[in-house]
Amino acid sequence: MMKSSFKYLVRNASIIAHVDHGKSTVADHLLGRARIINVERAGTVREMDFDEEEKARGITINSTGITLFYEDWVSAKPDLSSKAEPEVTQPTELYVGNLPFGPRENKEAELEQAIRVRLGLTAAPEAAQVRVNSKRGFATVTVPSAAAAAAALQACEGWVLEERPVLVELKGHSPAQRLAGLCHEQGWPLPVVTVAKPQEQEQEQEQEQQQTFVCQLTLQAGDTALTVQSQPQSTLRDAKRDVHTRALTTLLKQQQQQ
């Protein structure tokens, strides 16, 4: 009997991350790509959280395993290494992050209304889809045109909701993702990001202590060893985003000069 080659197609993978950092969301999108769940529900259905307590609290408690069959997923991934801003196609999906989160009555409806008002989507509510995950503090918004996406991005500059600076960007095109795509295109290893310990700063007037975070990114870009440090930021998320943005900008400028 011919020896099966199936074992050479097996890949074992684990999703390990801190609480509320997207484990269930990633799993949902894998299930959607494998046509196990509707891709439109990916990120909200939390299919891998089977336990009743997990569903009630909106967090993952138990580890779960599953077998997926796929068809050349790599060829379907988007080009994240473009030097210019990614082309906006119709329809266009936006990611809205760092929203206020936690269980609260009518929270999702309140956040959806706030998003629609800020993005200017109240005039024709049927023209845009807003899917809110209030337990994890993010939403995805599908707008009908490139012009609507550009207007929404511009309208969200400096948006602060319940003392949280809201992040709005084209879905799948964060600085970290674009930098990873550039590394893949050039054959470079992925960057390494280290986090400095929070620094305590004394406020002169209020005499309170405020923590700031600094991230350092190192990358071997061909023959060049690149080291970039972020500006002190009030949150770790902002520090990581800042250091990825600085590294990506530096590399793209170097490529333009060559």
C-alpha positions as CSV (number, residue, x, y, z in Angstrom):
1,M,0.0,0.0,0.0
2,M,1.2,3.5,-0.9
3,K,2.4,5.5,2.1
4,S,0.1,8.4,2.7
5,S,1.6,11.9,2.5
6,F,-1.1,13.4,4.8
7,K,1.3,13.6,7.7
8,Y,3.4,16.0,5.8
9,L,0.5,18.4,5.6
10,V,-0.2,18.5,9.3
11,R,0.6,21.7,11.2
12,N,0.2,22.1,15.0
13,A,-0.4,25.6,16.2
14,S,-1.4,27.2,19.5
15,I,-2.9,30.6,20.2
16,I,-1.5,32.0,23.5
17,A,-2.1,35.5,24.6
18,H,-3.1,37.6,27.6
19,V,-6.8,38.0,28.5
20,D,-8.7,40.2,26.0
21,H,-5.9,40.2,23.5
22,G,-7.8,38.4,20.6
23,K,-7.4,34.7,21.0
24,S,-11.1,33.9,20.4
25,T,-11.1,36.5,17.5
26,V,-8.2,34.8,15.8
27,A,-9.8,31.4,16.2
28,D,-13.1,32.7,14.8
29,H,-11.4,34.0,11.7
30,L,-9.6,30.7,11.2
31,L,-12.9,28.9,11.4
32,G,-14.4,31.3,9.0
33,R,-11.6,30.8,6.5
34,A,-12.1,27.1,6.8
35,R,-15.8,27.6,6.1
36,I,-16.9,26.2,9.4
37,I,-18.7,29.4,10.4
38,N,-20.0,32.3,8.4
39,V,-17.0,34.7,7.9
40,E,-19.3,37.6,8.6
41,R,-19.8,36.4,12.1
42,A,-16.1,35.8,12.8
43,G,-14.8,37.8,15.7
44,T,-18.2,37.9,17.5
45,V,-19.6,34.3,17.6
46,R,-16.7,33.0,19.8
47,E,-17.2,29.5,18.5
48,M,-14.3,27.9,20.4
49,D,-15.6,29.0,23.8
50,F,-17.9,26.1,24.6
51,D,-18.3,26.5,28.4
52,E,-21.3,28.4,29.7
53,E,-19.1,30.4,32.1
54,E,-16.9,31.4,29.2
55,K,-19.9,32.6,27.2
56,A,-21.4,34.5,30.2
57,R,-18.1,36.3,31.1
58,G,-16.9,36.8,27.6
59,I,-13.4,35.3,28.3
60,T,-11.6,32.1,27.4
61,I,-11.0,29.8,30.4
62,N,-10.4,26.3,29.0
63,S,-8.1,25.3,26.2
64,T,-9.8,23.8,23.1
65,G,-8.5,21.8,20.2
66,I,-9.8,21.6,16.6
67,T,-8.7,20.1,13.3
68,L,-9.0,22.4,10.2
69,F,-8.4,21.6,6.5
70,Y,-7.3,24.4,4.4
71,E,-6.6,25.2,0.7
72,D,-3.4,27.4,0.2
73,W,-4.3,30.1,2.7
74,V,-1.0,31.8,2.1
75,S,-1.8,32.8,-1.5
76,A,-4.9,34.6,-0.3
77,K,-3.2,36.9,2.2
78,P,-3.2,40.7,1.3
79,D,0.0,42.6,0.4
80,L,0.9,44.4,3.6
81,S,4.2,45.8,2.5
82,S,3.1,48.5,0.1
83,K,5.0,51.8,0.5
84,A,1.9,53.8,-0.2
85,E,-1.3,53.7,1.7
86,P,-3.2,50.5,1.0
87,E,-5.7,50.8,-1.8
88,V,-9.3,51.2,-0.6
89,T,-11.7,48.9,-2.4
90,Q,-15.4,48.7,-2.3
91,P,-16.7,47.8,0.2
92,T,-14.1,48.8,2.8
93,E,-13.8,47.5,6.3
94,L,-12.5,49.6,9.2
95,Y,-11.2,48.5,12.5
96,V,-12.2,50.5,15.6
97,G,-10.2,49.7,18.7
98,N,-9.7,50.7,22.3
99,L,-13.4,51.2,22.9
100,P,-14.8,51.2,26.4
101,F,-15.5,47.5,27.3
102,G,-17.2,45.4,29.9
103,P,-20.6,44.0,30.6
104,R,-23.3,46.7,30.7
105,E,-26.9,46.9,29.6
106,N,-27.3,48.3,26.1
107,K,-23.5,48.8,25.9
108,E,-23.3,47.5,22.3
109,A,-26.2,49.7,21.1
110,E,-24.6,52.8,22.8
111,L,-21.2,52.1,21.2
112,E,-22.7,51.5,17.8
113,Q,-24.6,54.8,18.0
114,A,-21.4,56.6,19.1
115,I,-19.5,55.1,16.2
116,R,-22.2,56.0,13.6
117,V,-22.3,59.6,14.9
118,R,-18.6,60.1,14.9
119,L,-18.1,58.4,11.5
120,G,-21.0,60.4,9.9
121,L,-23.0,57.2,9.2
122,T,-26.4,58.3,10.7
123,A,-27.9,59.8,7.5
124,A,-28.0,56.4,5.8
125,P,-27.7,53.8,8.5
126,E,-28.4,50.9,6.0
127,A,-25.4,51.9,3.9
128,A,-22.9,50.8,6.6
129,Q,-22.6,47.8,8.8
130,V,-21.3,48.2,12.4
131,R,-20.4,45.1,14.4
132,V,-19.5,45.8,18.0
133,N,-17.8,43.5,20.5
134,S,-18.4,45.4,23.7
135,K,-16.9,42.7,25.9
136,R,-13.5,43.1,24.1
137,G,-13.7,46.7,23.3
138,F,-13.5,46.8,19.5
139,A,-15.7,47.0,16.4
140,T,-15.6,46.5,12.7
141,V,-17.3,48.9,10.3
142,T,-18.1,48.2,6.7
143,V,-18.6,51.3,4.5
144,P,-19.8,51.3,0.9
145,S,-17.1,53.3,-0.8
146,A,-13.5,54.6,-0.7
147,A,-14.8,58.1,-0.2
148,A,-16.8,57.0,2.8
149,A,-13.7,55.3,4.3
150,A,-11.5,58.3,3.8
151,A,-14.1,60.6,5.4
152,A,-14.5,58.2,8.3
153,L,-10.8,58.1,9.0
154,Q,-10.5,61.8,8.9
155,A,-13.5,62.3,11.2
156,C,-11.9,60.0,13.8
157,E,-8.7,62.0,14.3
158,G,-8.3,62.8,18.0
159,W,-11.5,60.9,19.0
160,V,-11.7,60.2,22.8
161,L,-14.6,58.2,24.1
162,E,-15.0,57.8,27.9
163,E,-11.4,59.0,28.4
164,R,-10.1,56.4,26.0
165,P,-8.3,57.5,22.7
166,V,-10.1,55.5,20.0
167,L,-8.1,53.9,17.3
168,V,-9.6,53.7,13.8
169,E,-7.7,52.3,10.8
170,L,-8.2,50.2,7.7
171,K,-8.7,46.6,8.9
172,G,-5.5,44.5,8.5
173,H,-3.2,47.4,7.8
174,S,-1.8,48.4,11.2
175,P,1.9,49.5,11.3
176,A,2.8,46.1,12.9
177,Q,1.1,44.2,10.1
178,R,2.6,46.3,7.4
179,L,6.1,45.9,8.9
180,A,5.6,42.1,9.1
181,G,4.6,42.1,5.5
182,L,7.7,44.1,4.5
183,C,9.9,41.7,6.4
184,H,8.3,38.7,4.7
185,E,8.7,40.4,1.3
186,Q,12.4,41.1,1.9
187,G,13.2,37.8,3.5
188,W,14.1,39.5,6.9
189,P,13.4,38.0,10.3
190,L,10.5,39.5,12.2
191,P,11.4,42.4,14.5
192,V,11.9,41.9,18.2
193,V,10.1,44.3,20.5
194,T,11.1,44.7,24.1
195,V,9.2,46.7,26.7
196,A,10.9,48.9,29.3
197,K,9.6,49.0,32.8
198,P,7.0,51.7,33.4
199,Q,8.7,54.9,34.5
200,E,7.1,56.8,37.4
201,Q,6.7,60.5,36.8
202,E,5.7,63.0,39.5
203,Q,3.2,65.6,38.5
204,E,4.2,68.9,40.0
205,Q,0.8,70.2,40.8
206,E,-1.3,67.1,41.6
207,Q,1.5,65.2,43.1
208,E,0.3,62.0,41.5
209,Q,2.3,59.2,39.9
210,Q,1.8,58.5,36.2
211,Q,3.2,55.5,34.4
212,T,4.7,55.8,30.9
213,F,5.9,53.0,28.7
214,V,8.8,52.8,26.2
215,C,9.3,50.1,23.6
216,Q,12.4,49.2,21.7
217,L,12.4,47.4,18.4
218,T,15.4,45.7,16.8
219,L,15.4,44.3,13.3
220,Q,18.1,42.8,11.0
221,A,17.2,44.4,7.7
222,G,19.6,42.8,5.4
223,D,23.1,44.0,6.2
224,T,21.7,46.8,8.4
225,A,20.8,46.3,12.1
226,L,18.0,48.7,12.9
227,T,17.2,49.8,16.4
228,V,14.2,52.1,17.1
229,Q,12.8,53.4,20.4
230,S,9.4,54.8,20.9
231,Q,8.5,58.0,22.6
232,P,7.2,57.6,26.2
233,Q,3.5,56.7,26.0
234,S,0.7,56.5,28.6
235,T,-0.3,53.0,27.5
236,L,1.7,49.9,26.3
237,R,-0.5,49.7,23.2
238,D,0.4,53.2,22.2
239,A,4.1,52.6,22.8
240,K,4.1,49.4,20.6
241,R,2.2,51.2,17.9
242,D,4.6,54.1,18.0
243,V,7.7,52.0,17.7
244,H,6.3,50.0,14.8
245,T,5.3,53.2,13.0
246,R,8.8,54.7,13.5
247,A,10.5,51.5,12.2
248,L,8.2,51.2,9.2
249,T,8.7,54.8,8.3
250,T,12.5,54.5,8.5
251,L,12.6,51.4,6.3
252,L,10.3,52.9,3.7
253,K,12.4,56.1,3.5
254,Q,15.5,54.0,3.1
255,Q,14.0,52.1,0.2
256,Q,12.9,55.3,-1.5
257,Q,16.4,56.6,-1.4
258,Q,17.9,53.5,-3.0
